[in-house]
Amino acid sequence: MPSIEISLYECGNARVSGEKIYCAKGHTLDTKSIDGMVNIQRLARGAALIFTSCKGCEDLDCIGKPIPKEERGWLEGRD
């Protein structure tokens, strides 16, 4: 079980539906959002997409290393 920070870029359970990113295993990603999902704009800006709910997740489906910051996102004004 991982004990380090996990980025959604590393997990095969991260999915996109419309304007939202969600966990295919049903886990809450963003505890600050009403539905527990993440707005896709964060992906478009190249945000790190690291959530405390993913840390230590038993359903982690690791698909590789995180994407380097300079290769993430496609919008101006990246964070």
C-alpha positions as a printed NumPy array, in Angstrom:
array([[  0.   ,   0.   ,   0.   ],
       [  1.564,   3.333,  -1.018],
       [  2.26 ,   5.874,   1.694],
       [  3.546,   8.679,  -0.517],
       [  1.584,  11.296,  -2.39 ],
       [ -0.116,   9.923,  -5.481],
       [ -1.058,  12.006,  -8.502],
       [ -4.057,  11.171, -10.649],
       [ -1.599,  11.076, -13.546],
       [ -0.271,   7.858, -11.967],
       [ -3.556,   6.02 , -11.388],
       [ -5.443,   4.009, -13.971],
       [ -8.687,   4.534, -12.039],
       [ -8.863,   8.254, -12.853],
       [-11.576,   8.908, -15.443],
       [-13.061,  11.924, -17.191],
       [-16.768,  12.434, -17.788],
       [-17.831,  15.744, -19.297],
       [-16.156,  18.485, -17.271],
       [-15.251,  16.282, -14.276],
       [-12.499,  13.877, -13.236],
       [-13.611,  11.046, -10.965],
       [-12.357,   7.771,  -9.502],
       [-13.645,   4.632, -11.255],
       [-13.526,   2.85 ,  -7.879],
       [-15.907,   5.418,  -6.373],
       [-13.47 ,   7.177,  -4.05 ],
       [-13.921,  10.873,  -3.296],
       [-11.107,  12.858,  -4.902],
       [-11.807,  16.406,  -3.774],
       [-13.41 ,  16.69 ,  -0.349],
       [-14.104,  20.388,  -1.03 ],
       [-16.434,  19.671,  -3.953],
       [-20.059,  18.64 ,  -3.494],
       [-19.766,  15.538,  -5.691],
       [-16.182,  14.593,  -4.741],
       [-15.041,  15.06 ,  -8.334],
       [-12.452,  17.438,  -9.77 ],
       [-13.097,  20.051, -12.455],
       [-11.255,  19.208, -15.67 ],
       [ -9.883,  22.766, -15.81 ],
       [ -7.28 ,  21.695, -13.259],
       [ -6.059,  19.067, -15.723],
       [ -6.098,  21.591, -18.577],
       [ -3.949,  23.995, -16.511],
       [ -1.488,  21.229, -15.689],
       [ -2.169,  21.127, -11.938],
       [ -0.424,  18.41 ,  -9.93 ],
       [ -3.742,  16.577,  -9.201],
       [ -2.527,  15.236,  -5.857],
       [ -5.27 ,  14.552,  -3.304],
       [ -5.   ,  13.309,   0.272],
       [ -7.768,  10.797,  -0.435],
       [ -5.444,   9.003,  -2.874],
       [ -2.628,   8.637,  -0.356],
       [ -2.525,   5.031,   0.781],
       [ -5.407,   3.998,  -1.507],
       [ -5.744,   0.214,  -1.682],
       [ -7.308,   0.492,  -5.149],
       [ -4.305,   2.29 ,  -6.693],
       [ -3.729,   1.034, -10.231],
       [ -0.285,   2.497, -10.858],
       [  0.236,   3.147, -14.559],
       [  3.64 ,   4.787, -14.259],
       [  5.476,   7.799, -12.959],
       [  3.813,  11.219, -12.731],
       [  3.936,  13.361, -15.846],
       [  6.651,  16.043, -15.531],
       [  5.251,  19.515, -14.832],
       [  6.491,  20.901, -18.141],
       [  4.502,  18.248, -20.069],
       [  1.159,  18.692, -18.263],
       [ -1.803,  20.801, -19.333],
       [ -2.559,  22.688, -22.496],
       [ -3.806,  26.104, -21.321],
       [ -1.903,  29.282, -20.598],
       [ -1.548,  30.273, -16.951],
       [ -0.506,  26.868, -15.648],
       [ -0.032,  26.526, -11.903]])
